Amino acid sequence: MSDAMQLTGLAPRAALAAVRQALEAAAVPDASFDARELYRLAVGRDPRLDDTPLTAEHAARLGKLTARRAGREPLQYIAGKWDFLDFTLDVGPGVLCPRADTEVVCEAAVDLLREMGKADPVVLDLCAGTGCLGLGVKRFVPGARVTCWEKSPEALPYLRRNAVNALKGAEVAVREGDVLTGWQDMEPGSVDLIVSNPPYLTGAEMQELMPETAREPAMALDGGADGLTFYRCLTGPWQKILRPGGWLVLEIGYEQRRAVLDLGEQNSWVNGTCRQDYGGNDRAILLQKPVDLG
Ligand SMILES: C[S@@+](CC[C@H](N)C(=O)[O-])C[C@H]1O[C@@H](n2cnc3c(N)ncnc32)[C@H](O)[C@@H]1O
């Protein structure tokens, strides 16, 4: 596939089929979808609506992109941009690719904020990566005062760009900081809602990553031996930072529901519930700080 001559002059459907076959041969999941996206990136047109044979230039570009994807580079990194909810984020090596499964976590946070009914709630997105969750909250609750926390020097440049550019005319604040200790610098009772998709893979899962996931930063994935390191901190000392009655909304791995709800109970949270993502997997845990807890 690196030989562009194989694609030059091919009709779009034939080129698409050749790309799909190359991706299938490399065991790329969703090869048809990815082939179409690579065509769009290389040619700038949707192959289903295109009837122009590939020029040598387009063929060369498509060949290079196909080779990268066949090498199991994430499609999101190749594209450099990815959609989350109804906006687009800068993405690339060094930052976790935003997942569709995470959208339900944002929806849960937005629902709680709307129920709260505050015009300008204070919201933290802890372990923000691209900023998808914090930006999603800001998108649907425009009055929210959102700060996205991130520690990784590789992820922060993406976060800073997205914080300013992803939403037209609205911005979120960015704070460089370590979530495992940063609660110490925060005013107790100062926050209405914390949303977080922390690293949550177990030590065993870190040994069995899909090739694409292995290209994403280990720091974004590694939740310690049992996967719960960040949940212990978020359900523990971060509780002080929420105001009484405030909410903690956490993304979880699909097998972590019981363990995270248990952490919630052990730390006196109330009204713990779990929401599933659109694939039917447990995905978001919602915990409320008791109204009578300082
Ligand atoms: C699972 S990713 C989630 C990223 C983003 N929220 C999303 O949903 O796509 C976890 C993020 O936490 C960041 N992170 C890891 N350890 C951290 C720490 N101690 N303090 C702050 N951020 C941390 C990683 O760099 C990564 O961006």
The ligand as an SDF file (V2000), in Angstrom:
LIG
                    3D

 27 29  0  0  0  0  0  0  0  0999 V2000
   -8.3280    8.5140   31.0850 C   0  0  0  0  0  0  0  0  0  0  0  0
   -7.5280   10.0160   30.6360 S   0  0  0  0  0  0  0  0  0  0  0  0
   -8.9620   11.0360   30.4480 C   0  0  0  0  0  0  0  0  0  0  0  0
   -8.7740   12.2370   29.5990 C   0  0  0  0  0  0  0  0  0  0  0  0
  -10.0820   12.9820   29.3090 C   0  0  0  0  0  0  0  0  0  0  0  0
  -10.7360   13.3980   30.5260 N   0  0  0  0  0  0  0  0  0  0  0  0
  -11.0310   12.1150   28.5060 C   0  0  0  0  0  0  0  0  0  0  0  0
  -12.0800   11.7320   29.0230 O   0  0  0  0  0  0  0  0  0  0  0  0
  -10.7190   11.7980   27.3550 O   0  0  0  0  0  0  0  0  0  0  0  0
   -6.7950   10.5030   32.1480 C   0  0  0  0  0  0  0  0  0  0  0  0
   -6.0180   11.8130   32.1280 C   0  0  0  0  0  0  0  0  0  0  0  0
   -5.4660   12.0350   33.4330 O   0  0  0  0  0  0  0  0  0  0  0  0
   -4.1890   12.6100   33.3110 C   0  0  0  0  0  0  0  0  0  0  0  0
   -3.4650   12.3280   34.5640 N   0  0  0  0  0  0  0  0  0  0  0  0
   -2.8210   11.1910   34.9370 C   0  0  0  0  0  0  0  0  0  0  0  0
   -2.3170   11.3040   36.1700 N   0  0  0  0  0  0  0  0  0  0  0  0
   -2.6660   12.5490   36.6060 C   0  0  0  0  0  0  0  0  0  0  0  0
   -2.4540   13.2500   37.8250 C   0  0  0  0  0  0  0  0  0  0  0  0
   -1.7940   12.6880   38.8500 N   0  0  0  0  0  0  0  0  0  0  0  0
   -2.9410   14.4940   37.9380 N   0  0  0  0  0  0  0  0  0  0  0  0
   -3.6270   15.0740   36.9110 C   0  0  0  0  0  0  0  0  0  0  0  0
   -3.8660   14.4550   35.7310 N   0  0  0  0  0  0  0  0  0  0  0  0
   -3.3950   13.2050   35.5840 C   0  0  0  0  0  0  0  0  0  0  0  0
   -3.6110   11.9430   32.0980 C   0  0  0  0  0  0  0  0  0  0  0  0
   -2.5200   12.6620   31.5820 O   0  0  0  0  0  0  0  0  0  0  0  0
   -4.8340   11.8920   31.1770 C   0  0  0  0  0  0  0  0  0  0  0  0
   -4.8930   13.0470   30.4080 O   0  0  0  0  0  0  0  0  0  0  0  0
  1  2  1  0
  2  3  1  0
  2 10  1  0
  3  4  1  0
  4  5  1  0
  5  6  1  0
  5  7  1  0
  7  8  2  0
  7  9  1  0
 10 11  1  0
 11 12  1  0
 11 26  1  0
 12 13  1  0
 13 14  1  0
 13 24  1  0
 14 15  1  0
 14 23  1  0
 15 16  2  0
 16 17  1  0
 17 18  1  0
 17 23  2  0
 18 19  1  0
 18 20  2  0
 20 21  1  0
 21 22  2  0
 22 23  1  0
 24 25  1  0
 24 26  1  0
 26 27  1  0
M  CHG  2   2   1   9  -1
M  END
$$$$
